[in-house]
Amino acid sequence: MSKLKTWRENRGLTQQELADQAGYHVQYISAIERGARQAGMGFAKRMRELSEGEITLDDLAPPTQYTAPQKAA
């Protein structure tokens, strides 16, 4: 379960209520919670404000693991 969904449910908010408070479409919230989409910077900043710092950019768009290409032998 995503941290965003956990945070939202712990506050008794529906996706629609969170979308209304954040100023984003409910389908955007749903896609982020399912992991189908990464949050944009604007949404991440808005969630940091709404959650008073409990939700961070790393919670919404964790850094990807990068593996450097191997050199040919």
N, C-alpha and C positions, 0 to 999 in steps of 0.2 A: 504494500500500500504506500502511495506517495506521501511525503511529508505534508504537502499541500492538502491532500484529502483528509489526512489525520487531523490536521489543524482545523480545517473547516468543520468536520464532523464533531470535534470536541467542543466547538462553539455553537453547535446546533444549527448551522447554516446549511441551506440547500445550495446546490451549484448555482441556481438562478439568483438566490440572495447574494451570494458572493460576487457573481457576475455584475449584478446591479451596483453593489458597493464599490467594486473595483473599476467599473466602467468598461467592461469587456463582455463579449458575447458568451453565452453559456456554453456553446459548442467549443469555444477556445479553452475554457476552464476544463471541460470534460476531456478534451484531447491532451492537455497537460497532465491531468491526473492519471490518465491511462498510459502515459508515456508515448503517445502517438505523435506528440509534438513537443519541441523544446520551447520554453518560455522566452519571449523577447526581453530585451533590456528594460523597456518601459513597463512591462507587466511585472518583472522582477522588482523594480523599484517601487511600484505601487503596492505589491504584496509586502515588501519590507515595511512600508509605511503602515498599512492596515494591520499587520501582525506585530507592530512595534518591535521589529527586529527578530522575531522568532523564525520567520521565513527569509532565507537569504538566496542570493544568486546561485550559490553552490547547491542549495536544496532543489532549485528549479531546473538548473542546467548544469549538472555536475560535469567537471572536466573529463574529457575523453582520454582514454589511454592511447598514447601514440607509440608505435613501435617503428623505429628507424629502419629503412630498407637495408637489407643485407647486401654487402658488396660482393660482386661476382668473383669467384676464385680464379 
